């Protein structure tokens, strides 16, 4: 008698799972597969970006910050890699797989440290600010869940997805006569093309969500250095709860990528400004310039970011007098990279 109840409960659970899978597997399975692909791509980008970060003299970086910056930088590297394939007429599944494999091999040495760094803030997030963490995770989780809905937004169906789909049919980047939007910057669309190459219409939306997640992470990592942890968490919650962010982060739109790279550029510039008296100043300024360039390569309106940063840079060194002019020339070169 004591085994009858657990046995019945187990059979009922198995039956419920079987019935649910029978009726809903067609809707759930694409999301599961796309989620796994998104995780793999994020890991590849993180390893590659962390490796590239070694080339820059950006000191005073925690492992968590290296992972954040690495993933942000790696997404740009992957986008430019897809663009290179497109210009070479190699927008084919085998070429994309070869590109991902190459980036995996290059970044493999950093992946273990990247995974370990994810627990760097666990005491702060899971003990000291647990309620804030639960609320933030709920917002991000809800947004991620909506990425499982097939694309249905106007811009996504008119050009954000049809444009890379046209490139894939041709096997290369070429003018698409019926789409005037082919003259727009294409960094985000190159990532969307990778998702479509993997036979998933959900993956482009998940890439957009990943960019929004990284934007929130930038706000947290850089914010907790400048303000109390509660204020940093509040900033993250306000960002994640903004209706425009929740809407666009779950769509195949480019705005999440613009938000990510502009945020990274501005905060890297701020970090350079704070550390300009140390040997790490060039690395942060170069990072700011790289991220600003990736933003402009995603949407023309992001051009306001490098324009303002250059103006701030000029004003800073004008106040420094004659010596500042030479420093401005050197710093402007770094920012222009």
Secondary structure as UniProt FT lines:
FT   HELIX           2..53
FT   TURN            54..55
FT   HELIX           63..87
FT   TURN            88..89
FT   HELIX           93..117
FT   TURN            118..121
FT   HELIX           122..123
FT   HELIX           124..128
FT   HELIX           130..146
FT   TURN            147..148
FT   HELIX           154..155
FT   HELIX           156..160
FT   HELIX           162..170
FT   TURN            177..178
FT   HELIX           180..183
FT   HELIX           187..197
FT   TURN            198..199
FT   HELIX           203..226
FT   HELIX           229..241
FT   HELIX           243..248
FT   TURN            249..252
FT   HELIX           255..275
FT   TURN            276..277
FT   TURN            279..280
FT   HELIX           281..296
FT   TURN            297..298
FT   HELIX           300..302
FT   HELIX           303..318
FT   TURN            319..320
FT   HELIX           322..336
//
